[in-house]
C-alpha cells in the first residue's frame, strides 16, 4: 500500500492544504473562546473537530 504524501499531490491541492494548515490556529482560538462564552453541544463538538484537525496537521498525520 502506498502512502499518500502531500508533496505527491497536484500543486492546487497542496496549496489548499497549506492554506488550511495556516488558518486552523486562529479558528481553534476563536472557537475555544466562543465555547467558553456560549457553551452549546454544537460548539463543543465543533471545537473537538477543529482541534483534532489542527493536531493532525501539527503532527503530520495528514
N, C-alpha and C positions, 0 to 999 in steps of 0.2 A: 504494500500500500504506500503510495507516495504522499508525502505531507504537502500541504498547501502553504507555501511560503509567500509572504506578502510581496517580495521582490519578483516573483514569477507572475504576478497579476498584471493585467494591462495597465498602462500609465494612468488612465482616467480613474480606475478603481483604486489604485494606490494613492492617488491624490485625495479621493474621498475618505479613505482610511486615515490619512494624516490629518485631514480637517476634523474628522470626528474625534480622533485621539486628542487633539489640542483643545477642542471645545468642551470636552467632558468635565474637566475640573471645575470651571465656573458653573456648569449646570448642576454638578453634585453639591457645590456650596449653596447655590440658590435653593435647591430642593431641600437640603438639610435645614436651612433657615425657615423655609415655608412649612416643613414638617414640624418644627419646634413651635411655630406660631399657630398654625392651623392643623393639628394632628387628626387627619382622617385616615381611614383604611386605605383609600386610593393613594394618598400621599406617601404612606409608609411603604406600600407595595412599589410605587414608582421610585422612591429613594433606594430601595433594595435593588431594583432592576438597574438603575443608572450606576449605583455604586459597584455592583457586580461587573457591569460592562467596563467601568473605569479600571477596576482591578485586573480584569482580563487583559486590557491593553497595557497596563503598567507592568505586569509580569509576563508579557509576551505570550499569552495563551491564544491570542488572536493574531 
